[in-house]
C-alpha cells in the first residue's frame, strides 16, 4: 500500500469515529433516542438523570445531593440558575391527614417545599427533611396550624422538580423518608431458640 492510500484509510477511519462519537452523544442526551435532546439535566451520586429517577431515600443526616448541569454551558450568563420545588408523588398509596380538623389528601398538596431545607448553590443543592416522618414534614408546611397524620409514608412519596433557568426543561427525582422500625409484634405465644 502506498502512503496516499494509507492516509485515505486513516482519514476514513477518523471520520467514521467522529460520526460514531456524535451519534453516541445524541443517544446519551436523548435517553437512547426516546426523548428530545436534553440541554439541562442533573446528577445524583455520580449518575446523570435526564428526565426522572426513583428510589432515593433522604434523612436529616443524609441529604439528597444534586448537581445541576447544562449540556452547553459555554455562555455562563445564559445557563445560570435553576429552581427547585418539592411536591407529592401521587400514587395509589395516597393518605389523608388533617389541618385544623379539615381532612386533606397528601396527593392533592401543591407544594411541600417548606417541609424541607434546601441549600441551593450555583451548580448544586441539597435537600434535608425538617423531620423524619410525614407528620413532621406536614407540620413544617403548616407551622401555624394543628396537623394530625397517621401515615408512616411510602416509597418515592416526594418529588423534587428541578427546572432550568428559562423554565423550558425539568427533571424529577422521587424520594422517600427513611422509615424507622417502631415496634415488633409476634404472632405466636411461644418463641423457641
JOVEN-V771672 format. One line per field, one symbol per residue. ss: DSSP state (A for helix, B for strand, O for the rest). phi: phi as a letter, one per 30 degrees, with the letter a starting at -180 (. if undefined). psi: psi as a letter, one per 40 degrees, with the letter a starting at -180 (. if undefined). Layout:
ss: ???
phi: ???
psi: ???
This chain:
ss: OOAAAAAAAAAAAAAAAAAAAAAAAAAAAOOOOOOOOOOBBBBBOOBBBOOBBBBBBBOOOOOBBBBBBBOOOOOOOOOOOBBBBBBBOOOOOOOBBBBOOBBBBAAAOOOOAAABBBBBOOOBBBBBBOOOOAAAAAAAAOOOOOBBBOOOOOOOOBBBBBBBOOOOOBBBBBBBBOOOOOOOOOOOOOOOO
phi: .ddddddddddddddddddddddddddddchiicbddccbabbbhicdbdbaacjdbbbecbddcbccbcdccdcdddccjabbbcbdcdbddebcbbbhicdbcedddcaceddbcccccdbaabbbddkcbedddddddcdcbdcbacdcjadhdcbccccdecidbbbcbcbbddccdclbbcccdbccc
psi: iiddddddddddddddddddddddddddeefffeiihhehiihhfehhhdciiieihhidegihhhhhihdgfdgdddfiiiihihiihhaeeiiiiihfehhihdeeidhedeeihhghadeiiihhigieiddddddddgdeihhiheieiihfeihhhhhideeeiihhhhiiihhiheihiieidhhi.
